[in-house]
Amino acid sequence: MLFFRPPFAIVIRDRRGVWRFTVAVTAVCLAYAEAATVATDWAETSSLAVLAVDLAVSAFGALILALPLAYYAARSNLALYQAKCQAERASLTDSLTGLMNRRAFMRLAENESGEPLALVVFDLDHFKRVNDLHGHQAGDAVIRRVAEALRSGLGGFGQVARVGGEEFALLAAPSAYAELIAALTDLRAQIAATPVVIDGQTIAVTLSAGLALGGPGESFSSLYRRADRALYAAKTAGRNCLRVNAGPAPAGPDEAPKASLSA
């Protein structure tokens, strides 16, 4: 493959690739040097002894020049690849919480488009009041605490993301509907019962959530609108609660009463 692709088209992804590239390039340079030496000495009708000496000298020169240059080029290629990966990860990660950001979440949703999904959108209640009363540093601490609670409590159901200032979302398969409802209810109650203490200040935190269950072939934009309507219903109902928009997804007879859950 090395013979058919220019070096700048090769991407080295790990240290093993560095050594493979170094050995391959050095071997190619050595082969070219030896071939050139044989051709030159053959044209000059040199003796075998002279040819052997010339081959040894050309091999030594090729190794001295090619080995460090190939290794340096490979390490530079690897560093460039790692920097690119790090930049891409940073562009898809929320810097405050370490969660997936809105851009990455929307990309994930587009890739899953057309599949039945469950979407939960969350909003911290009266978060502006937290910033106004306690400062933005305290607000950031609250965001991080809630993000960690969402990650640890709901990460097993799907991907959790921070999609706005105090807004979060979870994209999951709807197969574990009852378990997801139970986990959301427990998590909401746990957050409400555990105030955040920062510099001696006790900050009460509550969370409103809207869950929408997608049907086969439903677009993500439609699913998101229904989850947002469910969140609005939770806010209207007094906050600190969960509302469900079952939509086109079928609900079992014993699940219908759970479409509205509150504290």
Sequence and secondary structure as in RCSB ss.txt:
>XXXX:A:sequence
MLFFRPPFAIVIRDRRGVWRFTVAVTAVCLAYAEAATVATDWAETSSLAVLAVDLAVSAFGALILALPLAYYAAR
SNLALYQAKCQAERASLTDSLTGLMNRRAFMRLAENESGEPLALVVFDLDHFKRVNDLHGHQAGDAVIRRVAEAL
RSGLGGFGQVARVGGEEFALLAAPSAYAELIAALTDLRAQIAATPVVIDGQTIAVTLSAGLALGGPGESFSSLYR
RADRALYAAKTAGRNCLRVNAGPAPAGPDEAPKASLSA
>XXXX:A:secstr
 TTTS GGG    SHHHHHHHHHHHHHHHHHHHHHHHHHHHHHTT  HHHHHHHHHHHHHHHHHHHHHHHHHHHH
HHHHHHHHHHHHHHHHTB TTT SB HHHHHHHHHHTTTS  EEEEEEETTHHHHHHHH HHHHHHHHHHHHHHH
HHHHTTTEEEEE SSSEEEEEE GGGHHHHHHHHHHHHHHHHHS EEETTEEE   EEEEEEE  TT  HHHHHH
HHHHHHHHHHHTTSSEEEEE TTS   TTTGGGGEEE 
